[in-house]
Amino acid sequence: MIEPHAPAPPGCPPPWSAPGGPAGPARLPVRPGTGRFLVLAGVFVCAACGLVYELELVALASYLMGDSVTQASVVLSVMVFAMGIGSLAAKRLRPLAAAGFGAVEAALALVGGCSAMALYAVFAWTGDWGGMWANGPRCLLVAFSLATGLLIGAEVPLLMELIQRIRRQDAGGAVADLSAADYVGALVGGLAFPFLLLPFLGQLTGALLTGAVNAVVGGALVLGLFRRDLTRRARWLLLIGNVLVLAVLASAAVLVDDFERAARQALYGDDVRVALRTEVQEVVLTGGTHGRPLDLFLDGRLRVGGRDELRYHEGLVHPAMSGPHARVLILGGGDGLAAREVLHHPGVERVDVVELDAEVIRLARTDPALSTLNRHAFGDPRVHVTIEDAFGWLRGAAPATYDVVVSDLPDPGITASTKLYSQEFYGLARRALAPGGRFVVHAGPVAAGPRVYWTVEATLRAAGFRTAPYGTGGRHIGLAAGPDRTPADRSRARDWGFVLAARTDPRLRLDPDGPRPRVLTEASLAAGERAARRTRIAGLPASTLVHPRY
């Protein structure tokens, strides 16, 4: 039984305890100084785990649903709001601070640890059904953000109560101690997620391990340090609850590989041949054997579709090759398919490919189906590959070097690609062009995204280019290539949009002395130009680094 506090002398702060709750110092199995250190160490670990949960939700939501700015804003704003509500609600638990903190940590470990797997499961098995299930991943994202924020917010009042019961001090000093441990823990969690958990364990296993650490530390702190504050029944309930949480997390960790394989099959079909997580993105190859078309997915978006890639790459490359083309620069294009089309043209002396992901280049060189599709373009001695970010590489490129620059980059609406569709980026590309050189840009679908497409065109003009917009049709309807993988967007994206740019008015035609493309013709090129111009949206502002418009 805990003895009550003696009346506080004049000038001393009142005890940090709720009316009717424990009013005296906790009877600890260790010295008070050691007890304070252990509580602050628990705060440190719990703060690290909490930030990992936040980053995990942001990263997975950005991967599954695109537009990382929107997903980060939703997760963080909902979570911070919920933390305030949780902190207010936890005031009622202060009389039972030890038991309340133990229960909160067990619940947080279960919710945070399983959040990534649950979100991935809902997206894989219900995200493509349409109707009421079309927004399932978004609803679950908000629900997990809300639940995680409520539980993280509830930690603070309970920890304040516990640390004050070890040794009373002024409220400002207690807040400073807790805040210091909390912020340092958040720093460690924020650094551990991208540099340790994500590259070595992946999103799902990393979240499960974080939940297990959270449960162990929270349970050990309460059952080891404040066990005398709990009834025998409460101790057993808390112990059984934590064991069950750890059992659930451990079972999920054992099954995580089977779960990922099943989820990939639900997303991509049964013929997944390669699935790997690089330092940049998730790369998946399907098909390419037994007559099945090869598909390349980057972060879940269809980047190369074997059924229709020829229409895309011929439309991207051949109009720009009409004119001098001895030196060609390809930005992106790690699959080797743009280089394949460039190498068809006589007179090409050098092709520089600047690709961010070395693993994509490796697959393009070594995967039998992909290397056959690109006709072993990277084995040609004229092709030189640089693994670097295209923006940074262009800043150091020699001016007036290239006759043709091909921008074969992801959709402009994907947040990570926005800077590669900015006025500053196009200014760097313009500087790299030789006099009379041509620059071609993949600008997203014309019919499905006219505002984005014409913003790209307006940005090129703002960078000093004259432009010739055009598109090609015949796009196969599969998983979306754009920033949002919802069924509605996927059903509309039936074309590709390109913009040919030069310092003077570019002439949109095929090279009369070059090879004949297999599907692209002068007539289809002219029709694509007319179709694109019919969608024109005038007066759009340019996109810049500090004011992205996509």
N, C-alpha and C positions, 0 to 999 in steps of 0.2 A: 504494500500500500504506500502511496506517495504522500509524503508529508506536505502540508500546505506551506506556502511562502510566509515568511514573517512580513509584517507591514513594511512597506518600502519607506526608507528614511526620506526626509525632505530633500528635494532636488534630484532624487534618483528616478529613473524612468520606471514606469509600471511594468510588471511581468508581461511578456508577450504570450498571453494565453487567453483563450476565449472564456467568458463567464461560464462556470460550471465545468470547465475542462481541467486538465492537470495543471495545478498552480505552482508546483514546486519543481526543483531541478530533477532531471531524470537520473535514476540510479543506473549508472553505466558499468559495464564490466571492465572498462579501461579508465584511465585518468582523463579529466575534462579536456586537457589540451589535445590528447590523442583523439578523443571523441570528436572535437571540432574539426580536426584534420580529416578524419574519415568522412564526416558529413560533407565537407567541402570537396573531397575527392569524389564522393558520389555525385555531387552537383556537376563537377567537371565531366564525368563520364556520361551522365544523363543528358547534359547539354550537347555533347558531341553526338550522341545517338539521335537526339531530336533534330539537329541540323541535317544529319544524314537522311532522315525520313523526308524532310522537306526537299532536299536536293534530288532524292530518288524519285519523288512524285513529279518534280519539274522535268527531270531528264526523260522519264518514261512517257509522260504526257506529250512532251515535244516530239519524241520519236514516233509515238502512235498516232498523234493527231496533228502534228505539224505546228508551225507558227510558234516558235519557242517564246517569243515575247508575250503573246497572249496567254499561253499556258503558265508561264512563270508568274504573270500578274494575277491570274486566277488563284493559283495555289497559294502564293504568298499573302495576298490580300485576305482570302478566306481564312487562312491559318492564323494570321495576326488578329483578325476580328475574333476568331474562336478562342484564342489565348486570353483575350480580355474577359470573355464570358466565362471561361473555365476558371480564371483567377477569382472572379466574383463568386462563382458557385462553390469554390473550395473553402470559402470562409466558414461555411457550415460544418466542414469536416475538421476544423482546427482543434476542437476538444478531443478528437480521436486522430491526432496528426500522424502518429506512427502507423496505425492500421490503414488510414486513408492513403498515405504515401505509398505503402506497400501495394495496395490494391490498384492505385493509379499506375504505378510502374509496370505491374503485370499486364494490365489492360493495354498500356501504351506499347509494350513489347509485342503483344499479339497483333494489335492493329497496325503498327508501323512495320513490323517484320513481314506481315502477310500482304501488305498493301500492293506491292509491285506485282506479285504473282496474281492477285485477284484482278487487278486492272488489266494485266496482259491477257488473262483468261477471258474476261468479258469482251475485250476487243477481238480476240482471236475467234471466239465461238459465237458472238452475237453482233459484232460491229458491222458486219456486211449484210445483215438481214433486212435492213431498212425498217420503216414503220416505227413502232414504239421502241425498238431496240437500237435504232440508228444513233441515238444520243446516249446509249448505255455507258460507254466509257467516260463521257463528259460528266454524267450524273455521278458515277462512282468516284471520279476524281474529286468532285466537290465534296462528296460524302466523306472520303478519307481525309481530305484537307481539314474539314470541319472537325471530325473526330480526333485527329491527331493534334490539332490546335487546342481543342478543349482540354485534352489530357496534359499537354505540355504546360498550358496556362495554370492548371490546377497544382502543378509542382511547387510553384513559388511560395504561396502562403503556407503550405504544409512544411516546406523546408525551413522557412523563416521561423515557424513555431518550434521545430525540432532543434534548430541551432541555438535559439534563445533559451531553450530549456536546459541546454548543457551549461551555458554560462551567460547570464544576462549582461547585455550591453545596450548602449543607445541604439535606437532603430536605424539611424544613419550608418553607424559602423557595421551593423549586421547586414544591411542592404549592400554596402560596399563590398563586404567579404563575399557574399553570395554572387553579386554581379561580376566580380573579378573571376571567380571560378567558372561562372556560366559563360562569360565571353571567351575565356581562354579555351574552354571545352568546345565552344562553337567554332573557334579557329581550327582546332585540331580535327573536328569532324568535317569542316568544310574542305580542308586539305586532304584528309584521308579518302574522301569520296572519289575525287577524280584521279588521284595518283596511286591509290592502293586498292580500294574496294572495286571500283569499276573495271580497271584493266586486268586485275588478277582474279577476281571472283565473279564479275558480271553483275548486272542489276538485280537479278532475283536472289542469288546466293548472298550477295552483299547485304541486301535488306534483311534476309533471314538471320545472318550472323549478327548484324547490329541489334536485332530484336533479342537474340539470345544473350548478348552482353548486357543489354538493358535490364532484362529479367534477372540475371544473376546478380548484378550490382544492386539493383533496387531491393531484391529479396534479402541479400546478405546484409545490407545496411540496416534494414528494419529488424530482421530476425537475430542478427548478431549484436547490434548495438542497443536497440530499444526493445528487446524482447520482454523486459520486465514491465513495459507499458501495456502489453497485450495479455489478454486472458489466454488460458490454455487452448480454448476453442479457437480463438482468433489466430493463434500461432499455427495451429494445424491447418486451418482453412487457408491461410496465406501460403504455407508450405505446399499444400496440395495444389493450390491454384498456380503457383510458379512452376511446379513439376509438370502440370498439364500443359502450360504454355510452352515450356521447353520441349516437351514431347511433340507438340504440334509443329514447332519450328524445326526440330530435328527430322521429323518425318518428311516435312516438305523439302528440306535440304537433300535428303536421300533420294527423293523422287524428282528433283528439279530437272535433271537431264531428260528423263522420260517426258516430263511435262513440256519442256521446251520443244522437244521433237514433235510431240502431238500438236502443240500450238502452231508450229511452223507448217505442219501438214494442213492444218485448218486454214491457215492464211494463204499458203502458196501451192497447195496440192500435194500429191503423194510423191512427186518426182524431184524432191530437193536433193541435189547432189553435193553442194558445198554450202556451208553456213558457218561464218566466222565473224568474230568481233575484232575489228582492227582498232588502231589508236584513233581513227577518224570516224568510223561508222560500222554498221552491220552490213555485211556483204553476203548475199544469197544467190546461188546459181541453181536454176531448175532446168530440166529438160536437156536437150542437146544429145540425147542418145535414143536409139530405136525409133528414129523418125520424128521424135518430139521436138518442137522448136525450142531453142535456147532462150531463156529469160534471165536477165541480170537485175537484181533488186539491190538498191542502196538505201539503207534505213527504211526498208519496207516499201519504197516507191519504185515502180518499174522504170529502170533507166535504159535497158536495152530489151526490146521485144523481138524475138527472132522472126515473128510473123511479118513485121513491118519495119524493121530497123533500116532496110534499104531505102525506103521512101524518106525517112528522116535524114540519113547521112548523105544521100545524094542531094537532097534539097538543101542541106546545110553547106556542103562543100563545093559542088560544081559551079554554081553561079559566081562564087568568089574567085574561082580559078580562071575566069575568062580575062586574060591579060597576063602581064609578067607574073611568074610564080616560081622563080628559082629558089627563093628562101621562104619557107612557110612556118608560122608559129601556130601551134594548137594549144589553147588554154583549156585544161580538162582533158577529156578524151582518153582517159586511162584504159578504156576497153580496146583501143587500137582501131576502132572502126572508122573514125574520121581520118586517121592516118592512112588506112587502106584506100579510101577514096582519093586522097591527095596523091598517093603514089601511082595511081592509074595514069596521071598526067605526065607526058614526056616533058623534059626540061626541068624537073624538080631536082635540085642539087642538095638541099638540106631541109629536114623537118625537125623542128624542136617541139617536144611535147612537155608541157609543164603540168604535172598532176600532183595532187596533194597526198593521195593514198598509195603508198608503195605496194600494198597487198593487191590492189586492183591491177596494177602493172604486172605483178608477179603472176596473177591468174591469167591475164591476157597473153602472157608469154608461154605459160606451162599447161593451162587447162586444155585438154584436147579439143573440146567443142568450141571454146571461145577463141583459141588460137587459129583453129581452122576457119572460123567465121571471119576473123580479121586478116586472114591469109598471111599469118606470121609477119605482120607489119613491123613489129619491134625487132625482128631479126634482120631487117634491111639496114645496111651500114649507113644509109643516109639519115636514119631516124635516131635522134638523140633525146634521151629522157632525163628530165630534172624533177626530183621530188621536192616540191616547194609550193607554198601558197601563191596563187597566180598574182594576187595584188602585190605582195612583197617582191616577187620576181620581176614584175614589170617596172617597179621603181628603180631597180638596178640595171635594167636592160639598156643596151646601147641604142641611141636614137637612130631613126631612119635605117633600120636593119632589114625589115621583112617586107616582102612584096604582098603577102597575104597573112592575115591574122584571123584564125577561126576560134570563136568562143563557144566551146561545146561544154557548157556548164549546167548545173541543176537549175530547176525552175526559179525565176526571180522572186516568187512569192515565199520561198523557203528562207527563213530569217538568216540562216548562216550564209546564204548566197547573196543577200541584199547588197553588200558592199561591192560585189562583182558585177553589179548592174547600176553602179553609181556614175555620176558625171566625172568624179575624180578618176575612177578606174578607166573610163573611156578616154579621158585625157591622156592617161599613161599609154593606152593602146595606140592612140593617134600619134604620140611621139615616137613609138617604135616602128611605125609604118614608113617605108621608103616613099619618095615622091611617086604618085600614081598608084600607091598601094590600096588594097581593099580590105575591109574589116567586116566579117559576117557574125551575127549574134543570134543565138537561139533565144527567143523572147517569150516562150510559153504559147499556149493555144490561142489562136485569134478569136474564134467564135465563142469559146467558153470564157475567155478572160480578156475582152477587148480593152478594158481600162489598164490592166497591167501591160498588155502588149504595146499600146500606144504611149504609155509612160516610158517604156524602154526606148521607143522611137524618139520621143521628145527629149529624153536624156542624151541620146546620141547627137541630136541636133544642137543641144546646149553645149556639148563638148567640141563643137566645131565641124561636125560631119554633115555632109549631104546624104540623104537616105533614099533607099528603094525598098519599101516593105513588100513582103510576099509570104505565102504560106503553101503548105502541101497537105493534101488530105489522105484518106485511107488508113487512119490510125486505128489499130485494133483496140477494142474496149476490154481492158484487163484491169489489174490494180493500177491505181492512179499514179501518174508520174509527177504530179504537181504537189503543192504544199499541203493539201488537205485530202485525206484518203477516204472521205465520206462517199457513199454511193451516189449522192446527187451530183457532185463535181465529176465523178468518174464517168457518169453517163453522158456528160456533155462534151468531154474532151475528145473530139474526133479529128483534130487536125494539129499541125505544128505551125508555129509562126516564126519567121526569120526576118531580120533586117540586114540588108546589104548597105554598107556605109563607106564613104570615101571623102577626100577633101573636095573633090568636084563631083558633079552629079554622076552617080554610078549607073552604068548601063546594065540592066538586068537581062542576061542572056547566057547561053552555054558557049563554052570555048569552041569556036569553029574548027580549030586544029586539034582539039583534045579528043578523048575517048567518048563514045556514045554511052550515056548512062542507061541502065537496064530499065528503069521505070520513069525517070524524069525526062520530059521532052520540052521543046520550046513552047508548044501549045499549052501544056499543063503548067509551065512556069508563068506564062502570061495570064492564064486563068487564075492561078494562085495570087498574082499581083492584083488583079481586078477584085477578087473576093476579099482580100485584105483591106484594100482601100475603101470598100463599101462599109466597113465597120469603123472607120476613122472617128476618133473622139478628139476634137480640136481643143486647144487651150490648156492642155494638161501641163502641170509644172514638172520640171526635171527632178529626178531623185538624186540626193546627195548623201554623203556619209552622215551628216548631222541631221538631215531631214529625209529619211527614207520614205518613199511614196508607195511601196508595193504592199 
